[in-house]
Amino acid sequence: PPPPSPPPPPECEVWVAMCVRAPDGVANPSVPPYPTLANCELMAAYAEGLSGGALDFTCEPIYDLQINGSFVGTCVRAIAYGSLEVNAVCSAAAANSFSGLYEAAGYANYTCNLEGATSTTCGCSDVGTSPQCQNFSPPP
């Protein structure tokens, strides 16, 4: 009899997300603007590049980041479906504390109030956060 066919590879979901935390009363140009769908499209293209073009990422609607019911920021998220290659994208997206993801999404000049996250349904998950933006200290 013919050998049994190998089991199909698992179907995995992968997503990458980026949030900008609310400025919390900090007024200074270092506070990044909230992401738009344009930022999401840039992030999705970056994630597709990490997969070598194997995955097709789709942006979801912009959503609020809430903790205990309080608004703490605004996020964009892109999702794709594939097999185990999703874990390579997840690992690569989280590299260097998500700096490549932030840069690709248009936030290369910002170093605070950013959050990155990535997860797959096949065993990879990571989150990153940058420091809270500070007020400029008044000149002496």
Helices and strands as residue ranges (DSSP letters): E 12-21, H 37-50, E 58-59, E 63-67, E 70-82, H 85-102, I 103-107, E 114-120, E 125-129
